[in-house]
Amino acid sequence: MQQRVAVLGTGKIGEALLSGMIRAGWSTDDLMCTARRAERAEALRTRYGVEVVSNIEAAKTADTLILAVKPQDMSTLLEELSPHLPADRLVISAAAGVPTVFFEERLPAGVPVVRVMPNTPVLVDEGMSVISAGSHATEDHLLRAEAIFKPVGKTLRVPESQQDAATALSGSGPAYFYYLVEAMTDAGILLGLPRDKAHDLIVQAAIGAAVMLRDSGEHPVKLREAVTSPAGTTISAIRELEKHGVRAALIAALEAARDRSRELGSGHS
């Protein structure tokens, strides 16, 4: 289905979606965006050739509105949009922790809302966007949302009750890997490698491991065992990881992230 899409709040994630749709073949005539600052608006207009409009104009003219502002700014934005938003518009939220009922209570009755939790690798077209339907959203609305987010990575549908867990795993997930790479780089320096070489070794190992996980179809345990020789270097390292409770720490960290997502959501209920 052809749809005219407006991105409201064209920060890093909003701009990544905009550029991804253009790369996927969307006509710039079907895209528009909003920006708070005049210089930002001009930069977007120059870079992508899209129309930069007001929030109210976007509400009146776009078929689909992607709300990519910060969660704390969402209430003010909805208050501005609501008087001008026809009930047949699709609203997509990319705000972490904000439940669909928050939008449904503030928008005209019957407006369909789809909640999406993307992660930052959408900036390099390798994101994961987790999609949930609000109470008025249909299969068609979900397909329209997927058409927007698929150009910047993969999409996965989950019930909204699982969004907090998905946020802990996927939304926050890249940060855990960056943290691990940072720690491994420091370890490489301790072992006598220059920082740049340690970094290159770890990043390539991460990329290779990720591709094998994605493409081999093997369980991660099997892939790990293939590297783990009896009495070898790898098993010695894994023994230390287990001794220091790394697995338990990861589980606790993910639980903390999930709980914080729930707290953020309760503040918007």
C-alpha positions as CSV (number, residue, x, y, z in Angstrom):
1,M,0.0,0.0,0.0
2,Q,1.3,3.4,-0.9
3,Q,1.4,5.7,2.1
4,R,2.7,9.1,2.9
5,V,4.9,9.0,5.9
6,A,6.0,11.8,8.3
7,V,8.8,11.4,10.8
8,L,8.2,13.7,13.8
9,G,11.4,14.2,15.7
10,T,14.1,13.6,13.2
11,G,17.0,12.9,15.5
12,K,19.4,10.0,14.9
13,I,16.8,7.3,14.8
14,G,14.3,9.4,12.9
15,E,16.9,10.3,10.3
16,A,18.0,6.7,10.0
17,L,14.5,5.7,9.2
18,L,14.1,8.5,6.7
19,S,17.4,7.7,4.9
20,G,16.6,3.9,5.0
21,M,13.2,4.4,3.3
22,I,14.8,6.5,0.6
23,R,17.5,3.9,0.0
24,A,14.7,1.3,-0.2
25,G,13.1,3.2,-3.1
26,W,10.5,5.4,-1.4
27,S,9.8,8.6,-3.3
28,T,10.8,11.7,-1.5
29,D,7.3,13.0,-2.5
30,D,5.8,10.5,-0.1
31,L,8.1,11.5,2.8
32,M,8.1,14.4,5.2
33,C,9.7,15.3,8.5
34,T,9.7,17.8,11.3
35,A,12.5,19.5,13.1
36,R,12.6,22.0,16.0
37,R,15.5,24.1,14.7
38,A,15.6,26.0,11.4
39,E,19.2,24.9,10.7
40,R,18.3,21.3,11.3
41,A,15.3,21.6,9.0
42,E,17.5,23.0,6.2
43,A,20.1,20.3,6.7
44,L,17.4,17.6,6.3
45,R,15.9,19.3,3.3
46,T,19.2,19.6,1.6
47,R,20.5,16.1,2.5
48,Y,17.4,14.2,1.5
49,G,15.2,16.4,-0.6
50,V,12.2,15.9,1.6
51,E,9.6,18.4,2.7
52,V,10.1,19.7,6.3
53,V,6.7,20.6,7.8
54,S,5.1,21.5,11.1
55,N,3.7,18.9,13.4
56,I,0.2,20.0,12.7
57,E,0.7,19.9,8.9
58,A,2.1,16.4,9.2
59,A,-0.9,15.3,11.3
60,K,-3.3,16.7,8.6
61,T,-1.6,15.3,5.5
62,A,0.4,12.2,6.3
63,D,-1.1,8.7,6.3
64,T,1.4,7.4,8.8
65,L,3.1,9.4,11.6
66,I,6.3,8.1,13.2
67,L,6.7,9.7,16.6
68,A,10.5,9.6,17.3
69,V,10.7,12.2,20.1
70,K,12.0,11.6,23.6
71,P,9.5,9.9,25.9
72,Q,9.4,13.0,28.2
73,D,8.3,15.1,25.2
74,M,5.6,12.7,24.0
75,S,2.7,14.1,26.0
76,T,3.3,17.7,24.7
77,L,3.5,16.4,21.1
78,L,0.3,14.4,21.4
79,E,-1.5,17.4,22.9
80,E,-0.5,19.4,19.8
81,L,-1.4,16.6,17.3
82,S,-4.7,15.4,18.7
83,P,-7.1,18.2,17.5
84,H,-5.8,17.8,13.9
85,L,-5.4,14.0,13.6
86,P,-8.1,12.1,11.6
87,A,-9.0,8.7,13.0
88,D,-7.8,6.9,9.9
89,R,-4.1,7.9,10.5
90,L,-1.6,5.3,11.6
91,V,0.6,6.4,14.6
92,I,3.9,4.6,15.1
93,S,5.7,5.2,18.4
94,A,9.5,4.7,18.6
95,A,9.7,6.0,22.2
96,A,11.1,3.6,24.7
97,G,8.8,2.4,27.5
98,V,5.7,4.3,26.4
99,P,2.7,1.9,26.1
100,T,0.2,2.1,23.3
101,V,-2.6,2.9,25.8
102,F,-0.8,6.2,26.6
103,F,-1.4,7.3,23.0
104,E,-4.9,5.8,22.6
105,E,-6.0,7.8,25.7
106,R,-4.7,11.1,24.2
107,L,-5.6,10.7,20.5
108,P,-9.0,10.7,18.8
109,A,-11.0,7.5,19.4
110,G,-10.1,4.6,17.2
111,V,-6.7,5.9,16.0
112,P,-4.5,2.8,15.4
113,V,-1.2,2.8,17.3
114,V,1.8,0.5,16.7
115,R,4.7,0.5,19.2
116,V,8.2,-0.1,17.8
117,M,11.4,-0.5,19.8
118,P,14.3,-0.1,17.3
119,N,18.0,-0.2,18.4
120,T,20.8,2.0,17.3
121,P,22.2,-0.4,14.6
122,V,19.4,0.9,12.4
123,L,22.0,3.6,11.7
124,V,23.9,1.1,9.6
125,D,20.9,-0.9,8.3
126,E,21.5,-3.7,10.8
127,G,18.9,-2.8,13.4
128,M,16.3,-4.9,15.1
129,S,12.9,-3.3,15.4
130,V,10.4,-5.0,17.8
131,I,6.8,-4.3,16.8
132,S,3.6,-4.5,18.8
133,A,0.0,-3.7,17.9
134,G,-2.2,-1.4,20.0
135,S,-5.9,-2.2,20.5
136,H,-7.0,-0.6,17.2
137,A,-4.1,-1.7,15.0
138,T,-4.8,-4.4,12.3
139,E,-2.7,-6.7,10.3
140,D,-2.5,-4.0,7.6
141,H,-1.2,-1.5,10.1
142,L,1.5,-3.9,11.2
143,L,2.5,-4.5,7.6
144,R,2.8,-0.8,7.0
145,A,5.0,-0.5,10.0
146,E,7.2,-3.3,8.9
147,A,7.6,-1.7,5.4
148,I,9.1,1.3,7.1
149,F,11.5,-0.5,9.5
150,K,12.7,-3.4,7.3
151,P,15.0,-1.2,5.2
152,V,17.1,-0.5,8.3
153,G,17.4,-4.1,9.5
154,K,15.1,-6.8,10.7
155,T,11.7,-6.7,12.4
156,L,10.1,-8.9,14.9
157,R,6.5,-8.9,16.2
158,V,5.8,-9.6,19.8
159,P,2.8,-9.0,22.1
160,E,3.1,-5.7,23.9
161,S,3.5,-7.5,27.2
162,Q,6.9,-8.7,25.9
163,Q,8.2,-5.2,24.9
164,D,10.0,-4.6,28.2
165,A,11.9,-7.9,27.8
166,A,12.7,-7.0,24.2
167,T,13.9,-3.6,25.2
168,A,16.3,-5.2,27.7
169,L,17.6,-7.7,25.2
170,S,17.5,-5.8,21.9
171,G,17.0,-2.1,22.6
172,S,19.8,-1.9,25.1
173,G,21.6,-5.0,23.7
174,P,24.3,-3.1,21.6
175,A,25.5,-1.3,24.7
176,Y,26.4,-4.7,26.3
177,F,28.5,-5.7,23.4
178,Y,30.3,-2.3,23.3
179,Y,30.9,-2.7,27.1
180,L,32.4,-6.2,26.4
181,V,34.6,-4.9,23.6
182,E,35.8,-2.1,25.8
183,A,36.7,-4.6,28.5
184,M,38.4,-7.0,26.1
185,T,40.4,-4.1,24.5
186,D,41.7,-3.2,28.0
187,A,42.6,-6.9,28.5
188,G,44.5,-6.9,25.2
189,I,46.5,-3.9,26.3
190,L,47.3,-5.6,29.6
191,L,48.5,-8.6,27.6
192,G,50.9,-6.4,25.6
193,L,49.0,-5.5,22.5
194,P,48.7,-1.9,21.2
195,R,45.2,-0.5,21.6
196,D,44.5,-0.2,17.9
197,K,45.5,-3.8,17.2
198,A,43.6,-5.1,20.2
199,H,40.5,-3.2,19.0
200,D,40.8,-4.6,15.4
201,L,41.2,-8.2,16.6
202,I,38.2,-8.0,18.9
203,V,35.9,-6.2,16.4
204,Q,36.6,-8.7,13.7
205,A,36.1,-11.6,16.1
206,A,32.7,-10.1,17.0
207,I,31.7,-9.6,13.4
208,G,32.8,-13.2,12.5
209,A,31.0,-14.7,15.5
210,A,27.8,-12.7,14.8
211,V,27.8,-13.9,11.1
212,M,28.3,-17.5,12.2
213,L,25.5,-17.3,14.7
214,R,23.2,-15.8,12.1
215,D,24.1,-18.0,9.1
216,S,25.2,-21.4,10.5
217,G,21.9,-22.3,12.1
218,E,24.0,-23.9,15.0
219,H,23.2,-23.4,18.6
220,P,25.7,-21.0,20.3
221,V,26.8,-23.9,22.6
222,K,27.9,-25.9,19.6
223,L,29.8,-23.0,18.1
224,R,31.5,-22.3,21.4
225,E,32.4,-26.0,21.8
226,A,34.0,-25.9,18.4
227,V,36.5,-23.3,19.7
228,T,37.0,-25.0,23.0
229,S,39.7,-27.7,22.9
230,P,40.4,-29.9,25.9
231,A,42.9,-28.3,28.3
232,G,43.2,-25.4,25.8
233,T,43.3,-21.6,26.1
234,T,39.5,-21.1,25.5
235,I,38.4,-23.4,28.3
236,S,40.8,-21.8,30.7
237,A,39.2,-18.4,29.9
238,I,35.7,-19.7,30.2
239,R,36.5,-21.3,33.6
240,E,37.4,-17.8,34.8
241,L,34.3,-16.3,33.4
242,E,32.2,-18.9,35.2
243,K,34.2,-18.4,38.4
244,H,33.5,-14.7,38.4
245,G,29.8,-15.2,37.7
246,V,29.6,-13.5,34.3
247,R,26.6,-15.5,33.2
248,A,24.7,-14.7,36.4
249,A,25.7,-11.0,36.1
250,L,24.3,-10.9,32.5
251,I,21.0,-12.3,33.7
252,A,20.8,-9.8,36.5
253,A,21.7,-7.0,34.2
254,L,18.9,-7.9,31.7
255,E,16.4,-8.2,34.6
256,A,17.4,-4.7,35.7
257,A,17.0,-3.3,32.2
258,R,13.5,-4.9,31.9
259,D,12.5,-3.6,35.3
260,R,13.6,-0.1,34.4
261,S,11.6,-0.3,31.2
262,R,8.6,-1.2,33.2
263,E,9.2,1.8,35.5
264,L,9.5,4.1,32.6
265,G,6.3,2.7,31.1
266,S,4.4,3.1,34.4
267,G,5.2,6.7,34.4
268,H,3.3,7.1,31.1
269,S,0.3,4.9,32.0
